[in-house]
């Protein structure tokens, strides 16, 4: 935020932020030292922690409300290490907590006690960064890691979607441009990805470009770099077994980082402001060097990944999203052909209409409905589409679509900017973004799951986490 205002106001803004932080620290008798222009280290007694928690770290809101005529608001992130152990261990936990807070988009406090984390704040969407320095640095680091190995294996999350597949294809092309053998792990994909996938079963591509998880297990050894895209939780990947086998792992993702993210990764590139993993990979392609030139099928796979994750360029798009799109168009992406690939089945369209017809408006602002799974090839994808459609209704702050499938209730949650659905879905064992998240609830029927969602909405409103 400071980079966006003139020097005179920078000094004023910095002084106001420092004053708010110091006032908060004085109230809990803390030692507080400014160690860099935008970093503080503070130490306080454990007995004051409950005060901060009861206050829900109001300093986050106070700093966000500072206004000196600037368009962007200032946000801070707090990492606290508590519990047993040495001072040094608690300091390391605090460092891990601040990394986690930033990985989840900032504007929040994270308390870490060993393997346990508590989250406060994080209600706003992170401001997009215009600088490309980080993308260049990560691209350079990725290139060095690829060149240090003989083979690259790429995988996304289970039941891969267009973004997961598109990002995997982009990493595949990077590896091939650097003269390394490469494979994409694909077991099961949703129906919308099938037309994209079919384009790679041609003579232009190696027969073993797309491999199953079983085949990948035989390929991963100490000479292999495992690249994980569009997911940062090991258990949600296409083949979690590969994480144990691989010695070098890279994670590239745009979802807000969870506390149980893949620990043994040598390179983490997580940017919650990015629209999609495909956007991030498209940026890396521009900086990787090695004479890389995307083929039309590859550019279209990346383009489709961004298009679907942004709901046809309406959600989470920034300047860099459209710059990535321009790069993909220059490399041969045909938007008309992509649109034809994603046309909908008439039966699914009718199910969407029925779900919208039966929508309950809880407290006049929260749309809750059930989507039918019988006769639908990918019910969870259909649920996500319905959740997106419900946001077009006036006064709706968030939408929740529940689908009973394979013995679980799948929840697709969406919002525009007034409710953090990620915090809600995390309480159900899921996760995602501030305005796009999901969860799987085993052992419940749909009505019981709806009751849980209503209770969570009530709790968010009571805690002041819903506008």
BATI-584911 format. One line per 5 residues: for each residue x, y, z of N, C-alpha, C. Coordinates in steps of 0.2 Angstrom, whole numbers, plus 2048, in hexadecimal, padded with zeros to 3 digits. Example, Ala and Ser with C-alpha at 12.3 -4.5 7.8 and 13.67 -1.06 7.14 Angstrom:
! BATI-584911
842 7E4 827 83E 7EA 827 842 7F0 827 | 840 7F5 823 844 7FB 824 840 800 827
END
This chain:
! BATI-584911
804 7FA 800 800 800 800 804 806 800 | 80A 806 804 80E 80C 804 811 80E 7FE | 812 809 7F9 815 80B 7F3 810 80E 7EE | 80A 80E 7F0 805 811 7EC 803 819 7ED | 806 81B 7F3 805 822 7F5 80B 826 7F5
80B 82D 7F5 811 831 7F4 815 831 7FB | 81B 834 7FA 81F 834 800 81D 837 806 | 81A 83D 805 817 841 80B 812 83C 80F | 80D 839 80B 808 835 80F 80B 82F 811 | 810 82C 80E 814 826 810 816 827 818
819 82D 819 81B 82E 820 816 82E 825 | 810 832 823 80B 832 827 807 82C 828 | 807 828 823 803 821 824 808 81C 828 | 80E 81D 827 813 818 82B 812 81A 833 | 812 821 834 811 823 83B 80B 821 83E
805 821 83A 7FF 81F 83D 7FE 818 83E | 801 814 83A 801 80D 83B 806 80B 841 | 80C 80E 841 810 80D 847 80D 80E 84E | 809 814 84E 806 816 854 800 811 856 | 7FC 80E 851 7F7 809 853 7FA 803 856
800 801 852 803 7FB 855 806 7FC 85C | 80A 801 85D 80D 803 863 807 803 869 | 802 806 867 7FC 807 86C 7FA 800 86E | 7F9 7FC 869 7F7 7F5 86B 7FC 7F1 86F | 802 7F2 86E 807 7EE 871 808 7F1 878
807 7F8 879 807 7FB 880 802 7F8 884 | 7FC 7F7 881 7F6 7F4 885 7F7 7ED 888 | 7FC 7E9 885 7FD 7E3 887 805 7E2 88A | 807 7E8 88C 80E 7E8 88F 813 7E4 88B | 813 7E6 885 818 7E2 880 81E 7E6 87F
824 7E2 87E 82A 7E5 87B 829 7E5 873 | 829 7EB 870 827 7EB 869 82D 7EF 865 | 830 7EC 861 836 7EF 85D 834 7EF 855 | 835 7F5 852 835 7F5 84B 83B 7F3 848 | 83B 7ED 844 842 7EA 842 843 7EC 83B
83E 7EE 837 83F 7F0 830 839 7F5 82F | 839 7F8 829 834 7FE 828 82D 7FB 828 | 82C 7F5 827 825 7F2 827 825 7EC 82C | 82A 7EB 830 829 7E5 835 82B 7E6 83C | 827 7E3 840 827 7E4 847 828 7DD 84B
82C 7DD 850 82D 7D7 854 82A 7D9 85B | 826 7D5 85E 823 7D7 865 823 7D1 869 | 824 7D2 86F 824 7CC 874 81F 7CE 87A | 81B 7CA 87C 817 7CC 882 815 7C5 886 | 812 7C6 88C 810 7C1 890 80A 7BD 88E
80B 7B6 88F 805 7B2 88C 7FE 7B4 88F | 7FE 7B7 895 7F7 7B9 898 7F4 7BE 894 | 7F7 7C2 890 7F4 7C7 88C 7F1 7C4 885 | 7F3 7BE 883 7F1 7BB 87D 7E9 7BB 87C | 7E6 7B9 882 7DF 7B8 882 7DB 7BF 881
7DE 7C4 883 7DB 7CB 882 7DB 7CC 87A | 7E1 7CB 877 7E1 7CC 870 7DC 7C8 86C | 7DB 7C2 86E 7D7 7BD 86B 7D0 7BF 86C | 7CE 7C1 872 7C7 7C4 874 7C6 7CA 870 | 7CB 7CE 86E 7CA 7D4 86B 7CA 7D3 863
7CB 7CC 861 7CC 7CA 85A 7D1 7CE 856 | 7D6 7D0 85A 7DC 7D4 857 7D9 7DA 853 | 7D6 7DE 857 7D3 7E4 854 7D8 7E9 851 | 7DE 7E8 852 7E3 7ED 84F 7E3 7EC 847 | 7E1 7E6 845 7E1 7E4 83E 7DC 7E9 83B
7D6 7EA 83E 7D0 7EE 83B 7D2 7F5 83C | 7D6 7F7 842 7D7 7FE 843 7DC 801 83D | 7E1 7FC 83B 7E6 7FE 836 7E3 7FF 82F | 7DE 7FA 82E 7DA 7FA 828 7D6 800 827 | 7D4 803 82D 7CF 809 82C 7D3 80F 82C
7DA 80F 82C 7DE 816 82C 7DD 818 825 | 7DB 81E 824 7D9 821 81D 7DC 828 81D | 7E1 829 819 7E4 830 818 7E3 832 810 | 7DD 830 80D 7DC 831 806 7DF 82D 801 | 7E2 827 804 7E4 822 7FF 7DF 81D 7FD
7DF 81B 7F7 7DA 816 7F4 7DB 80F 7F7 | 7E1 80D 7F8 7E2 806 7FB 7E3 807 803 | 7E0 801 806 7E1 801 80E 7E7 7FD 810 | 7EA 7FF 815 7F0 7FC 818 7ED 7F6 81C | 7F1 7F0 81B 7F0 7EA 81F 7F6 7E8 822
7F5 7E4 828 7FB 7E1 82C 7F9 7DA 82D | 7FF 7D6 82E 7FE 7CF 82F 802 7CE 836 | 7FF 7CA 83A 802 7C8 841 803 7C1 841 | 809 7BF 843 80B 7B8 845 80D 7B7 84C | 80A 7B3 850 80C 7B2 857 80D 7AB 858
813 7A9 85C 815 7A3 85E 814 7A2 865 | 810 79D 868 80F 79C 86F 80F 795 871 | 80F 793 877 80F 78C 879 815 78A 87D | 816 784 87E 81C 781 881 822 782 87D | 828 780 880 82E 780 87C 832 786 87D
838 787 87A 83C 78C 87B 83A 793 878 | 83D 798 87A 83C 79F 876 83D 79E 86F | 842 79B 86D 844 79A 866 83F 796 862 | 83C 791 865 837 78D 862 831 792 860 | 82F 796 866 829 79A 865 82B 79F 85F
831 7A2 85F 833 7A7 85A 832 7A3 853 | 834 79D 852 833 79A 84C 82C 799 84A | 828 797 84F 821 796 84E 81E 79D 84C | 820 7A3 84F 81D 7A9 84D 81F 7AB 846 | 825 7A9 844 828 7AA 83D 823 7A6 838
822 79F 83A 81E 79B 836 817 79E 835 | 814 7A1 83B 80E 7A4 83B 80D 7AA 837 | 812 7AE 836 812 7B4 832 812 7B2 82B | 816 7AD 829 816 7AA 822 80F 7A7 820 | 80C 7A4 825 806 7A1 824 800 7A7 823
801 7AC 827 7FC 7B2 826 7FD 7B5 81F | 803 7B6 81D 804 7B9 816 802 7B4 811 | 803 7AE 812 802 7A9 80D 7FA 7A8 80C | 7F6 7AA 811 7EF 7AA 811 7EC 7B1 80F | 7F0 7B5 80D 7EE 7BC 80A 7EF 7C2 80E
7F2 7C1 814 7F3 7C7 819 7ED 7C9 81C | 7EE 7CF 81F 7E8 7D2 823 7E5 7CD 828 | 7E9 7CA 82C 7E7 7C5 831 7EC 7C4 836 | 7EA 7C1 83C 7EF 7BE 841 7EE 7B7 841 | 7F4 7B4 842 7F5 7AC 843 7F8 7AB 849
7F5 7A7 84D 7F8 7A5 853 7FA 79D 852 | 801 79C 853 803 795 852 806 792 859 | 803 78C 85A 805 789 860 807 782 85E | 80D 781 85C 810 77A 859 80C 779 853 | 808 774 852 805 772 84C 7FE 775 84C
7FC 779 851 7F5 77C 851 7F5 783 84F | 7F1 785 84B 7F0 78C 849 7E9 78F 84A | 7E9 795 84C 7E3 799 84C 7E3 79F 848 | 7DE 7A1 845 7DE 7A6 840 7D8 7AC 842 | 7DB 7B2 841 7D6 7B8 843 7D7 7BD 83D
7D1 7C0 83B 7D1 7C5 836 7D1 7C1 82F | 7D5 7C4 82A 7D5 7C2 823 7CE 7C2 81F | 7CB 7C8 821 7C4 7C9 81E 7C4 7CC 817 | 7CA 7CF 815 7CA 7D3 80F 7CF 7CF 80A | 7CD 7D1 803 7D1 7CE 7FE 7D8 7D1 7FE
7DD 7CD 7FD 7E4 7D0 7FD 7E5 7D5 7F7 | 7E8 7DA 7F7 7EA 7DF 7F2 7EE 7DC 7ED | 7ED 7DC 7E6 7F1 7D9 7E1 7F8 7DD 7E1 | 7FD 7DA 7E1 803 7DD 7E0 805 7DE 7D8 | 807 7E4 7D7 809 7E5 7D0 810 7E3 7CE
814 7E3 7D3 81B 7E1 7D2 81C 7DA 7CF | 820 7D9 7CB 821 7D2 7C8 828 7CF 7CB | 82B 7D2 7CF 831 7D0 7D2 831 7C9 7D5 | 82C 7C8 7D9 82B 7C1 7DC 82A 7BC 7D7 | 826 7BD 7D1 825 7B8 7CC 82C 7B7 7C9
830 7BC 7C7 836 7BB 7C4 83B 7B7 7C9 | 83B 7B8 7CF 83F 7B5 7D4 83D 7AD 7D4 | 837 7AC 7D5 834 7A5 7D5 836 7A1 7CF | 835 7A5 7C9 836 7A1 7C3 83E 79F 7C2 | 842 7A4 7C4 849 7A2 7C4 84B 79C 7C9
848 79C 7CF 849 797 7D4 846 790 7D1 | 840 791 7CD 83D 78A 7CB 842 788 7C5 | 844 78C 7C1 849 78A 7BB 84F 786 7BE | 852 789 7C3 858 786 7C6 856 77F 7C9 | 850 77E 7CC 84E 778 7CF 84D 773 7C9
84A 775 7C4 848 770 7BE 84F 76E 7BB | 854 773 7BA 85A 771 7B7 85E 76D 7BB | 85D 76D 7C2 861 768 7C6 85E 761 7C7 | 858 760 7C3 855 759 7C3 855 756 7BC | 854 750 7BC 853 74C 7B5 84C 74C 7B2
847 74C 7B7 840 74C 7B5 83C 750 7BA | 836 752 7B7 831 756 7BA 82B 753 7BA | 828 752 7C0 821 74F 7C0 81C 755 7C3 | 817 756 7C0 812 75B 7C2 80B 758 7C4 | 809 75A 7C9 802 758 7CB 7FE 75E 7CE
7F7 75E 7CD 7F3 762 7D1 7EF 75F 7D6 | 7E9 762 7D7 7E5 75F 7DC 7E1 759 7D9 | 7DE 755 7DE 7DA 74F 7DC 7D3 752 7D8 | 7D1 74E 7D3 7CC 750 7CF 7CD 757 7CC | 7D3 757 7C8 7D5 75D 7C5 7D0 761 7C1
7D1 768 7C2 7CC 76C 7BE 7D1 770 7B9 | 7CE 775 7B5 7D1 778 7B0 7D7 77C 7B2 | 7D7 77F 7B8 7DD 782 7BB 7E2 77E 7BC | 7E1 778 7C0 7E6 773 7C2 7E9 770 7BC | 7E5 76F 7B7 7E8 76C 7B1 7EC 771 7AD
7E9 777 7AC 7ED 77C 7A8 7F4 77E 7AB | 7F4 77E 7B2 7FA 780 7B5 7FF 77A 7B4 | 7FD 774 7B4 801 76E 7B4 804 76E 7AD | 800 770 7A8 802 770 7A1 808 775 7A0 | 807 77B 7A3 80C 781 7A3 812 77E 7A6
812 77B 7AB 819 779 7AE 81C 773 7AA | 818 76F 7A7 81A 76A 7A2 81E 76D 79C | 81B 773 79A 81F 776 794 825 779 797 | 825 77C 79D 82B 77F 79F 831 77A 7A0 | 82F 774 7A2 834 76E 7A3 837 76C 79C
832 76C 797 834 76A 791 839 76F 78E | 837 775 78F 83C 77B 78C 843 77A 78F | 843 778 795 84A 777 798 84D 770 797 | 84A 76C 792 84D 766 790 84C 761 796 | 847 761 799 846 75B 79F 840 757 79D
840 751 79F 83B 74C 79E 835 74F 7A3 | 82F 74F 7A1 829 751 7A5 823 74D 7A4 | 81F 74C 7AA 819 749 7AA 814 74C 7AE | 80E 74C 7AC 808 74F 7B0 804 749 7B3 | 803 749 7BA 7FF 744 7BD 7F8 745 7BC
7F4 741 7B9 7ED 742 7B8 7E9 73C 7B9 | 7E5 73B 7BE 7E1 735 7BF 7DA 736 7BC | 7D7 73A 7C0 7D0 73C 7BF 7CF 744 7BE | 7CC 746 7B9 7CA 74D 7B8 7C3 74E 7B7 | 7C1 754 7B9 7BA 755 7B8 7B8 756 7B0
7B2 756 7AF 7B0 755 7A8 7B2 75B 7A4 | 7B2 761 7A7 7B4 767 7A3 7BB 767 7A1 | 7BF 763 7A4 7C6 763 7A2 7C8 75E 79C | 7C3 759 79B 7C4 754 796 7C6 757 78F | 7C2 75C 78D 7C4 75F 786 7CB 761 786
7CD 765 78B 7D4 767 78C 7D9 762 78B | 7D8 75C 78F 7DC 757 790 7DD 753 78A | 7D8 752 786 7D8 74E 780 7DD 751 77B | 7DE 758 77B 7E2 75B 776 7EA 759 777 | 7EB 756 77C 7F2 754 77D 7F4 74D 77C
7EE 749 779 7F0 742 777 7F1 742 76F | 7F6 746 76D 7F8 746 766 7FF 745 765 | 801 745 75F 808 743 75E 80D 749 760 | 80A 74F 761 80E 754 763 811 753 76A | 80E 74F 76E 810 74E 775 812 747 777
817 746 77B 819 73F 77D 813 73B 780 | 814 735 77F 80E 730 781 80E 730 789 | 813 731 78C 813 731 793 813 738 796 | 810 73D 792 80F 744 795 80A 744 79B | 805 740 79A 800 73F 79F 800 738 7A2
801 738 7A9 802 731 7AC 7FD 731 7B2 | 7FC 72B 7B4 7F8 72A 7BA 7FC 72A 7C0 | 7F9 72B 7C6 7FC 72B 7CC 800 725 7CD | 7FE 71F 7CB 801 719 7CC 808 719 7C8 | 808 71B 7C2 80E 71C 7BD 812 721 7C0
810 726 7C3 814 72C 7C6 818 729 7CC | 815 725 7D0 819 722 7D6 820 71F 7D3 | 81F 71C 7CD 826 718 7CB 82B 71D 7C8 | 828 723 7C6 82C 729 7C3 830 72D 7C8 | 82D 72E 7CE 830 733 7D3 836 730 7D7
83B 733 7D7 841 731 7DB 845 737 7DC | 84C 736 7DE 850 73B 7E0 852 740 7DA | 851 73E 7D4 852 742 7CE 84C 745 7CC | 847 745 7CF 841 748 7CD 83F 74E 7D1 | 83C 753 7CE 839 759 7D1 832 759 7D0
82E 759 7D6 827 758 7D6 824 75F 7D7 | 820 761 7D2 81D 768 7D2 816 767 7D4 | 813 76A 7D9 80C 76A 7DB 809 771 7D9 | 803 770 7D5 800 777 7D3 7F9 777 7D6 | 7F6 77D 7D7 7EF 77E 7D9 7ED 77B 7DF
7F1 779 7E4 7F0 776 7EA 7F6 776 7EF | 7F5 777 7F5 7FB 777 7FA 7FA 773 800 | 7F4 76E 7FF 7F3 769 804 7F5 762 801 | 7FA 75F 804 7FC 758 802 7F6 753 801 | 7F1 753 805 7EC 74E 805 7E7 74F 7FF
7E7 755 7FC 7E3 757 7F7 7E6 756 7F0 | 7EC 754 7F0 7EF 754 7E9 7ED 74D 7E6 | 7EF 74D 7DF 7ED 747 7DB 7EF 741 7DE | 7F6 741 7E0 7F9 73B 7E3 7FD 73D 7E9 | 7FA 73D 7EF 7FE 73F 7F5 804 73B 7F6
805 735 7F3 80A 730 7F4 811 733 7F2 | 810 737 7EC 816 73A 7E9 81A 73F 7ED | 816 742 7F2 819 747 7F6 81E 743 7FB | 81D 73D 7FD 821 73A 801 827 737 7FE | 826 736 7F7 82C 733 7F3 830 738 7F1
82E 73E 7EF 832 744 7EC 837 747 7F1 | 83D 748 7EF 841 74C 7F3 841 753 7F2 | 83F 755 7EC 83F 75D 7EA 838 75E 7E8 | 834 763 7EC 82D 764 7EA 82D 76C 7E9 | 829 76E 7E4 827 775 7E3 81F 776 7E4
81D 77B 7E7 816 77C 7E8 814 783 7E5 | 810 783 7E0 80D 789 7DC 806 789 7DD | 803 78E 7E1 7FC 78E 7E2 7F9 795 7E4 | 7F3 796 7E3 7F0 79C 7E4 7EB 79C 7EA | 7EA 796 7ED 7E5 795 7F2 7E9 798 7F9
7E5 79B 7FD 7E8 79D 803 7EB 797 807 | 7F1 798 80A 7F5 793 80D 7F1 790 813 | 7F1 789 814 7EE 786 81A 7F4 785 81E | 7F2 783 825 7F8 782 82A 7FB 77B 828 | 7F8 777 825 7FA 770 823 7FD 76F 81C
800 775 81A 803 775 813 809 770 812 | 80B 76E 80C 810 76A 80B 816 76C 80E | 819 769 813 81F 76C 817 825 76B 813 | 826 766 80F 82D 764 80D 82E 768 806 | 82A 76C 804 82B 770 7FE 832 774 7FE
836 774 7F9 83C 778 7F9 83A 77F 7F6 | 835 780 7F2 833 786 7EF 82B 787 7F0 | 829 78C 7F3 822 78D 7F4 820 794 7F0 | 81C 794 7EC 819 79A 7E9 812 79A 7E9 | 80F 79D 7EF 808 79E 7F0 806 7A5 7F0
802 7A7 7EC 800 7AE 7EB 7F8 7AE 7EB | 7F5 7B0 7F1 7EE 7B0 7F1 7EA 7B5 7ED | 7EE 7BA 7EB 7EB 7BF 7E7 7EA 7BD 7E0 | 7EE 7B8 7DE 7ED 7B6 7D7 7E7 7B2 7D5 | 7E4 7B3 7CF 7DE 7B1 7CD 7DE 7A9 7CD
7E4 7A6 7CB 7E4 79F 7CA 7EB 79D 7CA | 7EC 796 7CA 7F3 793 7CA 7F5 794 7C2 | 7F1 794 7BE 7F2 795 7B6 7F5 79C 7B5 | 7F2 7A1 7B8 7F5 7A8 7B8 7FC 7A8 7BA | 7FD 7A5 7C0 804 7A5 7C3 809 7A1 7BE
807 79B 7BC 80C 798 7B7 80D 79B 7B1 | 808 79F 7AE 808 7A3 7A8 80E 7A8 7A9 | 80D 7AB 7AF 813 7B0 7B1 81A 7AD 7B1 | 81A 7A7 7B4 821 7A4 7B5 823 7A2 7AE | 81F 7A0 7A9 821 79F 7A2 824 7A5 79F
822 7AB 7A0 825 7B1 79D 82C 7B2 7A0 | 82E 7B0 7A6 834 7B1 7A9 839 7AC 7A9 | 837 7A6 7A7 83B 7A0 7A8 841 79F 7A3 | 840 7A3 79E 846 7A2 799 846 79C 795 | 84C 79A 792 84C 793 78F 849 793 788
847 799 785 844 799 77F 83D 796 77F | 839 797 785 833 794 785 82E 797 781 | 82A 793 77D 824 795 779 81F 790 77A | 819 793 77C 813 78E 77D 810 78C 777 | 80E 786 776 80A 784 770 802 786 772
7FE 786 76C 7F7 789 76D 7F4 785 772 | 7F4 77E 772 7F0 77A 777 7F2 77B 77E | 7F9 77D 77F 7FB 77E 786 7F9 785 788 | 7F9 78A 784 7F7 791 785 7EF 791 787 | 7EB 78D 783 7E4 78C 784 7E3 789 78B
7E7 784 78D 7E6 780 793 7E7 785 799 | 7EC 78A 799 7ED 78F 79E 7E7 794 79E | 7E5 796 798 7E0 79B 797 7DA 799 79A | 7D8 792 799 7D2 78F 79B 7D2 78F 7A3 | 7D8 78D 7A6 7D9 78D 7AD 7D7 794 7B0
7DA 799 7AD 7D8 7A0 7B0 7D1 7A2 7AF | 7CE 7A0 7A9 7C7 7A2 7A8 7C3 79F 7AC | 7C3 798 7AE 7BF 795 7B2 7C0 797 7B9 | 7C6 798 7BC 7C7 79A 7C3 7C5 7A1 7C4 | 7C4 7A5 7BF 7C2 7AC 7C0 7BA 7AD 7BE
7B7 7A7 7BD 7B0 7A7 7BB 7AF 7AC 7B5 | 7B3 7AA 7B0 7B3 7AE 7A9 7B5 7B5 7AA | 7BB 7B6 7AE 7BE 7BD 7AF 7BA 7C2 7B3 | 7B6 7BF 7B8 7B2 7C4 7BC 7B4 7C4 7C3 | 7B8 7BE 7C5 7BA 7BE 7CC 7C2 7BE 7CD
7C4 7C2 7D2 7CB 7C2 7D3 7D0 7C3 7CD | 7CE 7C7 7C9 7D2 7C9 7C3 7D6 7D0 7C5 | 7DC 7D0 7C3 7E0 7D6 7C4 7E4 7D8 7BE | 7E8 7DD 7BE 7EC 7DF 7B8 7F0 7D9 7B6 | 7F3 7D5 7BA 7F7 7D0 7B8 7F3 7CA 7B5
7ED 7C9 7B7 7E9 7C4 7B4 7E8 7C5 7AC | 7E7 7CC 7AA 7E6 7CD 7A3 7EC 7CE 7A0 | 7F2 7CF 7A3 7F8 7CF 7A0 7FA 7C8 79E | 7F9 7C3 7A3 7FA 7BC 7A1 7F5 7BA 79C | 7EF 7BC 79B 7EB 7BA 796 7ED 7BD 78F
7F0 7C3 78F 7F3 7C6 789 7F9 7C1 787 | 7FD 7BF 78B 803 7BB 78A 800 7B4 787 | 7FB 7B1 78A 7F8 7AB 787 7F5 7AC 780 | 7F2 7B1 77F 7EF 7B3 778 7F4 7B3 773 | 7FA 7B7 775 800 7B7 770 802 7B0 76F
801 7AC 773 804 7A5 772 7FF 7A0 76F | 7F9 7A3 76C 7F5 79F 768 7EE 79D 76C | 7ED 79F 772 7E7 79D 775 7E1 7A0 771 | 7DC 79C 770 7D6 79D 76C 7D0 79D 771 | 7CD 7A3 773 7C8 7A4 778 7C1 7A1 775
7C0 7A1 76F 7BA 79E 76C 7BA 796 76D | 7C0 793 76B 7C0 78C 76C 7C0 78A 773 | 7C2 78E 778 7C2 78C 77F 7BB 78D 781 | 7B7 792 77F 7B0 793 781 7AC 78D 77F | 7AD 78B 779 7A9 785 776 7AB 77F 77B
7B1 77E 77D 7B2 778 781 7AE 778 788 | 7AD 77E 78A 7A9 77F 791 7A2 780 791 | 79F 77E 78B 798 77F 78B 794 779 78F | 78E 77B 791 78B 776 796 786 771 794 | 786 76C 797 781 767 795 77A 769 797
775 768 793 76E 76A 794 76B 768 79B | 76D 761 79D 76A 75F 7A3 76D 762 7A9 | 773 764 7A9 777 767 7AE 774 76E 7AF | 772 771 7A9 76F 778 7A9 769 778 7AD | 765 773 7AC 75E 772 7AF 75F 771 7B6
764 76D 7B8 765 76C 7C0 767 773 7C3 | 76B 777 7BF 76D 77D 7C2 767 782 7C3 | 763 782 7BE 75C 786 7BF 758 783 7C5 | 758 77D 7C6 754 77A 7CB 757 77C 7D2 | 75E 77C 7D2 761 77E 7D9 760 785 7DA
760 789 7D5 75F 790 7D6 758 792 7D8 | 753 78E 7D5 74C 78F 7D7 74B 78D 7DE | 74E 788 7E1 74D 786 7E8 752 789 7ED | 755 78F 7EB 75A 792 7F0 756 795 7F6 | 759 794 7FC 757 797 802 75B 79D 803
758 7A3 804 75C 7A9 806 75C 7AA 80D | 762 7A7 811 762 7A8 818 764 7AF 81A | 760 7B1 81F 761 7B8 821 761 7BD 81C | 75E 7BC 816 75D 7C0 810 763 7C1 80C | 769 7BF 80E 76F 7C0 80B 774 7BA 809
772 7B4 80C 776 7AE 80B 772 7A9 807 | 774 7A8 801 771 7A3 7FD 773 79C 7FE | 76E 797 800 770 790 801 76B 78C 7FD | 76E 787 7FA 76A 782 7F6 76E 77C 7F5 | 76A 777 7F2 76D 770 7F1 76D 76F 7E9
772 76C 7E7 773 76A 7E0 772 762 7DF | 76F 760 7DB 76E 759 7D9 774 756 7D6 | 776 750 7D9 77C 74D 7D6 77B 747 7D1 | 774 744 7D2 773 73F 7CD 773 741 7C6 | 776 73D 7C2 776 73E 7BB 77B 744 7B9
77F 746 7BD 784 74B 7BC 78B 748 7BC | 78F 749 7B7 796 746 7B7 79A 749 7BC | 79A 750 7BD 79E 753 7C2 79A 758 7C7 | 796 755 7CC 792 759 7D0 795 75F 7D3 | 79B 75E 7D6 79F 763 7D9 7A0 769 7D5
7A2 768 7CF 7A3 76E 7CA 79C 771 7C9 | 797 76D 7C8 790 771 7C7 78E 775 7CD | 790 772 7D3 78E 776 7D9 792 77D 7D9 | 798 77D 7D7 79C 783 7D7 799 788 7D2 | 796 785 7CC 793 78A 7C7 78D 78D 7CA
789 789 7CE 783 78C 7D1 785 791 7D6 | 78A 790 7DA 78C 794 7DF 78E 79B 7DC | 791 79B 7D6 793 7A1 7D3 78D 7A5 7D0 | 788 7A1 7CE 782 7A4 7CB 77E 7A8 7D0 | 77E 7A5 7D6 77A 7A8 7DB 77C 7AE 7DE
783 7B0 7DD 786 7B6 7DE 783 7BC 7DA | 780 7BA 7D4 77D 7BF 7D0 776 7C2 7D3 | 774 7BF 7D8 76D 7C1 7DB 76F 7C7 7DF | 76B 7CC 7DF 76B 7D2 7E3 76B 7D1 7EA | 76F 7D4 7EE 76F 7D3 7F5 772 7CD 7F8
774 7C8 7F4 777 7C2 7F6 77F 7C3 7F8 | 781 7C2 7FE 788 7C3 800 78C 7BD 7FF | 789 7B7 800 78D 7B1 7FF 788 7AB 7FD | 78B 7A6 7F9 786 7A1 7F7 78A 79A 7F9 | 785 795 7FB 788 78F 7FD 783 78A 7F9
787 785 7F5 783 780 7F2 786 779 7F4 | 781 775 7F6 783 76F 7F9 781 769 7F5 | 786 764 7F4 785 75F 7EF 786 758 7F3 | 781 754 7F3 783 74D 7F6 786 749 7F1 | 78C 746 7F2 78F 742 7ED 795 73E 7F0
795 738 7EE 799 733 7F1 799 732 7F9 | 793 733 7FC 793 732 803 795 738 807 | 796 73E 804 798 744 807 794 74A 804 | 793 74F 808 790 755 806 796 75A 804 | 796 75C 7FD 79B 761 7FB 798 767 7FB
79C 76C 7FE 799 773 7FE 79D 778 7FA | 79A 77B 7F5 79D 781 7F2 79B 787 7F4 | 7A0 78B 7F7 79E 792 7FA 7A1 798 7F6 | 79D 79D 7F5 7A0 7A2 7F1 79D 7A9 7F4 | 7A1 7AE 7F3 79F 7B5 7F6 7A2 7BA 7F1
7A0 7C0 7F2 7A3 7C6 7EE 7A9 7C9 7F2 | 7A7 7CC 7F8 7AC 7D0 7FC 7A9 7D1 803 | 7A3 7CE 805 7A0 7D0 80B 7A1 7CA 810 | 7A3 7C4 80E 7A4 7BF 813 7AA 7BA 811 | 7AE 7B9 816 7B4 7B4 814 7B1 7AD 815
7B0 7AA 80F 7AD 7A3 80F 7B3 79E 810 | 7B9 7A0 80F 7BF 79C 811 7BF 79A 818 | 7BE 79F 81D 7BE 79E 824 7B8 799 826 | 7B2 79A 822 7AD 796 824 7AE 78E 822 | 7B1 78E 81C 7B2 787 819 7B8 783 81D
7BD 787 820 7C2 784 824 7BF 781 82A | 7BA 784 82D 7B6 781 833 7B3 77B 831 | 7B2 779 82B 7AF 773 828 7B4 76E 826 | 7BA 770 826 7C0 76C 824 7C2 76D 81D | 7BF 773 81A 7C1 774 813 7C6 77A 813
7C5 77E 80E 7C9 784 80D 7C8 787 806 | 7CD 78C 804 7CC 78F 7FE 7CF 796 7FE | 7CB 79B 7FB 7CC 7A2 7FB 7C7 7A6 7FF | 7C8 7AC 800 7C4 7B0 804 7BD 7B0 801 | 7BC 7B0 7FA 7B6 7B0 7F7 7B4 7AA 7F2
7B8 7A5 7F3 7B7 79F 7EF 7BA 799 7F3 | 7B5 795 7F6 7B8 78F 7FB 7B3 789 7FA | 7B5 784 7FD 7B1 77E 7FD 7B3 779 803 | 7AF 774 804 7B0 76F 809 7AD 769 808 | 7AF 763 80B 7AC 75D 80A 7AA 75B 811
7A3 759 812 7A1 757 819 79E 750 819 | 7A2 74C 81C 7A0 744 81C 79B 743 821 | 797 73E 820 792 73B 825 78C 740 827 | 78B 745 822 785 749 824 780 749 81E | 77A 74A 81F 775 74B 819 775 753 818
772 755 812 772 75C 810 76F 760 815 | 769 75E 818 766 763 81C 76A 764 823 | 76E 75F 825 772 760 82B 778 765 829 | 77B 764 823 780 768 821 77E 770 820 | 777 770 81D 775 777 81D 774 77B 824
772 777 829 772 779 82F 778 77C 832 | 77E 778 830 784 77A 832 786 780 82F | 785 781 829 787 787 825 783 78D 828 | 77C 78C 82A 779 792 82D 77C 794 834 | 77E 78F 837 781 790 83E 788 794 83D
78B 792 838 792 795 837 791 79D 835 | 78B 79E 831 78A 7A5 82F 788 7A9 835 | 784 7A6 839 782 7A9 83F 788 7AB 843 | 78D 7A6 844 793 7A7 848 797 7AD 845 | 798 7AD 83E 79C 7B2 83B 799 7B9 83C
792 7B9 83C 78F 7C0 83D 790 7C2 844 | 78F 7BD 849 790 7BF 850 797 7C1 852 | 79C 7BE 84E 7A3 7C0 84F 7A6 7C6 84C | 7A1 7C9 848 7A3 7CF 844 7A7 7CD 83E | 7A7 7C7 83B 7AB 7C5 835 7A7 7C5 82F
7A1 7C7 82F 79D 7C8 82A 79A 7CF 82A | 79B 7D3 824 799 7DA 823 791 7DA 823
END
